[in-house]
Amino acid sequence: MTAATSVLSTALAGVPGLRDRLADLYRDLHSHPELSGAEHRTAAILADRAAALGCSVTDGVGGTGVVAVLANGSGPTVLLRADIDALPVTEATGLSYASGTDGVMHACGHDLHATCLLGALELLAGSRSGWSGTVLAVFQPAEETGTGAQAMIDDRFYHRFATPDVVLAQHTGPFPVGVVGTHSGPFFAATDALRVVLHGKGGHGSRPEATVDPVVMAAATVMRLQTVVSREIPAGDAAVVTVGSLHAGTTHNVIPDDAELQLNIRTFDPAVRSTVLAAVHRIVKAEAVASGAQWDPEISEITTFPVLSNDEAAVEKTSAALAAVFGRDRIIDPGRVTGSEDAGIFATEAGVPLCYWLFGVLDPARFGSPDPVAGLTALLTGTIDAKSVPSPHSATYAPSLDAIDVGVTAMTTAALAWLDPSA
């Protein structure tokens, strides 16, 4: 048994009722979601809970961010990060603790991330005799907009708090509870979100010949953009181009002046990113010309995320600790993920390694087997239709409460792998 496993077992056994308290916290956070930059209630609750554990707490970092420092003698400084914001999604899970705010939902598991980090803090605070060093717990706002991590950094984060030796973070995954996955190198994709405004010439729906119809222009643009990946990116590379929003017009018999598209682009390689962005700009402008637009289209950036890249040695060290607790067969390499994350900014800014991982949060029974590994195999081999499994950002995404155990254990185990064991 490793030092980390021994300390974790002692901590778990010594904190009766922890899971019930965390489940209550999770249900509360889930039913009170707050959008990016507006996480005031969430931040206040997390700050109070962390202070009650003996942490030195600073709130209002980068807006609504909370930093809790748990110092325990000399040794490494380990940054543990959780995001806390929700999404503009109307919940359809049917849970008894579903969102009480219309049009806002924790559809990406950030409520679970925050709950698990607080649980890890409680375990670590209660087992100080087994480790030494400093835990820097970061409850980060505005991950969904790609602005939260940078806002905290810009708020003199590393001038006000210790520079860590490693950054550790986790995210829920749409696979069975009990499985943990990570990947060395580029893991989560870079994102470029763009707003495109196409300018036509409006008029009566009965006389389209007197107009330049931006709806038709937008439709042609959407269809042409689908060729960027299929016809301009080599099959061995990865890219995603999604038009997630198209708005034009107000009624059936009026051709509007303008149409707006919102695009989401995912890439892993800088050269591929440049190719995709150049193609998007070319196609948007060309379709405007082809439609006879009198004014050039407008293309502006909504947000951007850098590639999240895991340090190979950090992944190896952290994965070994996780395998000692969960079992080697439950630690997987899911490959690259086309989702995006800004947690890596903390590591990049400090010049330290990052290890970021996923933990499964769905009931294994959903995958046809009580064994999480068998369930995952069924998903990966196509025995289970992936479209039948709710994924993050879905209105039906509902992590199992059992995932709290896994998330708390994973975060605590990873932290202990990097903190000095006590003599």
Secondary structure as UniProt FT lines:
FT   HELIX           3..13
FT   TURN            16..17
FT   HELIX           18..31
FT   TURN            36..37
FT   HELIX           40..52
FT   TURN            53..54
FT   STRAND          56..61
FT   TURN            62..64
FT   STRAND          65..72
FT   STRAND          77..83
FT   STRAND          86..87
FT   TURN            96..97
FT   TURN            102..103
FT   HELIX           110..125
FT   TURN            126..127
FT   HELIX           128..130
FT   STRAND          131..140
FT   TURN            143..146
FT   HELIX           148..154
FT   TURN            155..156
FT   HELIX           157..160
FT   STRAND          166..176
FT   TURN            177..178
FT   STRAND          180..182
FT   STRAND          185..188
FT   STRAND          190..199
FT   STRAND          203..204
FT   TURN            205..206
FT   HELIX           208..210
FT   HELIX           214..225
FT   HELIX           227..232
FT   TURN            235..236
FT   STRAND          239..248
FT   TURN            252..253
FT   STRAND          254..255
FT   STRAND          258..267
FT   HELIX           270..290
FT   TURN            291..292
FT   STRAND          298..305
FT   STRAND          308..310
FT   HELIX           312..326
FT   HELIX           328..330
FT   STRAND          331..332
FT   HELIX           344..350
FT   STRAND          354..362
FT   HELIX           364..367
FT   HELIX           372..380
FT   TURN            381..382
FT   HELIX           386..388
FT   TURN            392..393
FT   TURN            395..396
FT   TURN            401..402
FT   HELIX           403..418
FT   STRAND          420..421
//
